[in-house]
Amino acid sequence: MNLKVIAFDADDTLWVNEPYFQEAEIKFCELMEDYLPKHTMAHELFKTETQNLALYGYGIKGFMLSMIETALTVSDNTIDIKIIERALVLGKELLQKPIEILEGVEEVLQSLKKNYRLVVATKGDLLDQERKLKKSGLEHYFHHIEIMSDKKESDYLKLIKHLDIEPSQFLMIGNSLKSDVMPVLAIGGHAVHVPYHTTWAHEHVEHKVEHKNFRQVEKIAALISLLQ
C-alpha cells in the first residue's frame, strides 16, 4: 500500500459512543411503557430516526427530536409533558457524557503519526463532535478534522480531493462496514474494519466484504504491525 493519509472514524473507533445511546434508548422506552412494550417502542423510535436522517443528519440532537416525535406519534399527541421533558434530559445527558478512549488508540496514533498524515473522518453533529475531540485529548495527533454529514462515496471523494491525494493513497479505519469500509473500497481506497461489540442497527451489513484493499483486525492495536 502506497499510503499517504490514514483516516479514523471517531465514535466507537476512537472512543465509546453507541453504548451511551443504547442506555438512553432503554430509559426512553421505559418511560413509554404505558403506550407500547419496550421492544415495540424501540422499533418505533428506530423507524422515526431512520426517516429523519435526511432532515437532521446523524447525532444526539436528531436523536432527541426523534424521541419527542415518536412519543407524540405513539400517544396520538396526548403524551404527558413530563415525559417530553425527560426525553430532553436524556439527550442533554448524552451531550455531557465523559469521553472514554478505547484501549490501544493512543498508542496507535503515536506510532502511525511518524509516517502518515492522520485524519479524523466522522459523522455527527458538528458542535458535539468538536467537543468530544477536544475533550478526548487526541486532537493534536491529527492533520485534519472532517465532520461529515454522511459517509457516501461522494463525501469521501470530496475529502480526498481536499487532501490532494489519490484514492489509492487513502486508508479509512472504522467500526462500520456500511459507512467506513464499503464506500471507500468502491472509490479505490483502502479500508480496515475494527469491529465494536455494539453497533447501531442502521450501520449493520448482512453480507461479507471481500476486496483486495480490505482488512479486518479485532483490536485497533493490531494496526501498528499491519501498517509499519
Buried (B, 14 or more C-beta within 10 A) or exposed (E): EEBBBBBBBBBBBBBBBBBBBEBBBBBBBEBBEEBBEBEEBBBBBBEBBEEBBEEBBBBBBBBBBBBBBBBBBBBEEEBEEEBBEBBBEBBEBBBEBEBEBBEBBBEBBEBBBEEBBBBBBBBBBEEBBBBBBEEBEBEEBBBBBBBBBEBBBEBBBEBBEEBEBEBBBBBBBBBBBBBBBBBBBBBBBBBBBBEBEEBBEEBEBEEEBEEEBBBEBEEBBBBBEEBE
